Amino acid sequence: MNILHLSCSPRGQAAESYRLARTIVDCLLKDVPEAIVVDRSLGEGGISHVDGNYAMAQHDAAAQINQEGTVSRSEVLIRELEVSDVLVIGTPMHNLSVPSALKAWIDHVVRARRTFNVTSSGKVGLLSDRPVFIAIASGGVFSGERARQPDFLTPYLKVVFGSIGLRDLRFFSVEGTGHGPEAVNEARARAERALQEHFSSAEFGTRSRCAH
């Protein structure tokens, strides 16, 4: 099994989203110890925005483009995604949605005539589906009865990943990190219980001991 782990927080390994995503990776590894994990850190701006040449390739199938710049980087990132069996994303919620680092990666891998085709009825994804685990950390609370802020992150990811063929999305979150240590501990405990419940019955076969 190949696991692609994307870390999207500028706080790196100190981030709650990183901690939660690594717990998910550990769950997977306990069931398949021989799995290969590819870690890609996006949070410190490791991927530049797409350039004009890439934009032209998206706009016009007949355009004369070169294979350098962000078209070349796009191909590397798409191949990395294609060979993965599981995608694990650790991301903060920035301003109610995805951080710019994750958006830059999405712009590289959601690519016309490469990961999706445009038809008369809309976009048709070209990638085979696979589990996509998304570990979210947010300063406020965006889900459940205590939600106090909108959530544009999860619906966006469902649509954009669905457009390339990835529909098996599984969301876990640590919310209210801006409400103090006690709130963070409670949020961590809820997330770990959710992981235990999920992996105790998941197809990977990992039992409830995976969360910690």
C-alpha positions in Angstrom: 0.0 0.0 0.0 1.2 3.5 -0.9 0.2 6.3 1.4 0.5 10.0 0.3 0.6 12.3 3.3 0.1 16.0 2.6 0.9 18.4 5.5 -0.6 21.9 4.8 0.0 23.9 8.0 2.7 26.5 8.2 3.3 25.3 11.8 4.6 22.0 10.5 4.8 19.2 13.0 3.6 21.5 15.8 0.2 21.8 14.1 -2.9 20.0 15.4 -3.8 19.0 11.8 -0.4 17.4 11.4 -0.8 15.5 14.7 -4.2 14.2 13.7 -3.1 13.3 10.2 -0.1 11.4 11.6 -2.5 9.4 13.9 -4.4 8.4 10.8 -1.2 7.3 9.0 -0.2 5.3 12.1 -3.6 3.6 12.0 -3.0 2.6 8.5 0.5 1.4 9.2 -0.6 -0.8 12.1 -2.7 -2.8 9.7 -0.2 -2.7 6.8 3.3 -2.2 8.3 5.0 -2.6 5.0 3.1 0.4 3.5 5.2 3.1 1.9 4.5 6.6 3.2 5.4 9.6 1.0 5.4 12.8 3.1 4.9 16.1 1.2 5.1 19.3 3.2 3.1 22.1 1.6 2.7 24.5 4.5 5.8 26.5 4.1 5.1 27.4 0.5 6.9 24.5 -1.2 4.7 24.7 -4.2 4.4 27.9 -6.3 1.2 29.0 -7.9 0.6 27.9 -11.5 2.2 30.0 -14.2 0.9 31.5 -17.4 2.0 28.5 -19.5 0.0 26.2 -17.3 -3.0 28.5 -17.5 -2.9 28.4 -21.3 -2.8 24.6 -21.3 -5.9 24.6 -19.1 -7.7 27.1 -21.3 -7.0 25.7 -24.8 -6.2 22.1 -25.7 -4.6 23.3 -29.0 -2.3 25.9 -27.4 1.4 25.6 -28.0 2.9 25.0 -24.5 6.2 23.9 -23.2 6.7 21.2 -20.6 8.7 23.3 -18.1 7.6 25.4 -15.2 4.5 24.5 -13.3 3.4 22.0 -16.0 6.4 19.9 -15.1 5.7 20.3 -11.4 2.0 19.4 -12.0 3.0 16.1 -13.7 5.2 15.2 -10.7 2.4 15.8 -8.3 -0.2 14.0 -10.4 2.0 10.9 -10.7 2.6 11.0 -7.0 -1.2 11.0 -6.5 -1.9 8.4 -9.1 0.4 5.8 -7.5 -1.1 6.3 -4.0 -3.6 3.9 -2.6 -4.6 6.2 0.2 -4.4 10.0 0.5 -4.1 11.6 3.9 -4.3 15.4 4.2 -3.6 17.4 7.3 -4.9 20.9 6.9 -5.9 23.9 9.0 -9.0 25.9 8.2 -7.9 29.4 7.1 -10.6 32.1 6.9 -13.3 29.5 6.8 -11.8 27.5 3.9 -8.6 25.8 2.6 -5.2 27.4 3.2 -3.5 28.8 0.1 -0.8 26.0 0.3 -3.4 23.3 -0.2 -5.2 25.3 -2.9 -1.9 25.6 -4.8 -1.5 21.8 -4.7 -5.1 21.4 -5.9 -4.5 23.8 -8.8 -1.6 21.6 -9.9 -3.5 18.2 -9.7 -6.9 19.3 -10.9 -5.8 19.6 -14.5 -7.9 19.5 -17.7 -7.3 16.5 -20.0 -5.0 15.0 -17.4 -7.1 14.3 -14.3 -10.5 15.3 -15.7 -12.2 15.8 -19.0 -14.8 18.4 -19.8 -17.9 17.1 -21.4 -21.3 18.5 -22.3 -22.6 17.4 -19.0 -19.7 18.7 -16.9 -16.3 17.5 -15.7 -15.6 13.7 -15.7 -12.8 12.6 -13.4 -10.0 10.4 -14.8 -8.5 9.1 -11.6 -9.6 5.9 -9.9 -11.2 6.4 -6.5 -9.4 5.7 -3.3 -9.8 6.6 0.4 -9.0 10.3 1.1 -8.6 11.0 4.8 -8.8 14.7 5.7 -7.6 15.9 9.1 -8.8 19.4 9.9 -7.8 21.8 12.7 -9.6 25.0 13.2 -9.6 27.8 15.8 -13.3 27.9 15.9 -16.1 25.3 15.8 -17.6 24.7 12.4 -19.6 21.4 12.9 -22.2 20.0 15.2 -24.6 21.8 17.5 -21.9 24.1 18.8 -20.9 25.4 15.4 -20.3 29.2 15.4 -18.7 29.7 12.0 -19.4 28.7 8.4 -17.6 25.8 6.7 -16.5 26.3 3.1 -13.7 23.8 3.4 -15.4 20.4 3.5 -18.0 21.2 0.7 -15.3 22.6 -1.5 -13.0 19.6 -1.1 -15.9 17.2 -1.8 -16.7 19.0 -5.1 -13.1 19.6 -6.3 -11.9 16.1 -5.5 -15.1 14.6 -7.0 -14.3 16.4 -10.2 -11.2 14.3 -10.7 -12.8 11.0 -9.5 -12.0 11.0 -5.8 -15.3 10.7 -3.9 -14.4 8.5 -0.9 -13.6 11.4 1.5 -13.5 10.9 5.2 -13.3 13.9 7.5 -11.9 14.2 11.0 -11.4 17.4 12.9 -9.9 19.0 16.0 -12.1 22.2 16.4 -12.0 25.1 18.8 -8.2 25.2 19.1 -8.4 28.9 19.9 -10.5 28.3 23.0 -7.7 27.2 25.3 -5.9 24.0 26.4 -9.0 22.4 28.0 -11.0 22.8 24.8 -8.1 21.4 22.7 -7.8 18.3 24.9 -11.6 17.7 24.6 -11.4 18.2 20.8 -8.5 15.8 20.6 -10.4 13.2 22.6 -13.4 13.5 20.3 -11.3 13.1 17.2 -9.6 10.0 18.6 -12.9 8.4 19.5 -14.1 9.1 15.9 -10.9 7.5 14.5 -11.3 4.4 16.8 -14.9 4.0 15.7 -14.0 4.4 12.0 -11.0 2.1 12.0 -12.6 -0.6 14.1 -15.0 -1.3 11.3 -12.9 -0.1 8.3 -12.0 -2.3 5.4 -8.3 -1.9 6.3 -9.0 -4.2 9.3 -7.2 -2.0 11.8 -8.8 -2.3 15.2 -9.7 0.4 17.7 -6.2 0.4 19.3 -4.9 2.4 16.3 -5.9 5.8 17.8 -3.8 7.1 20.6 
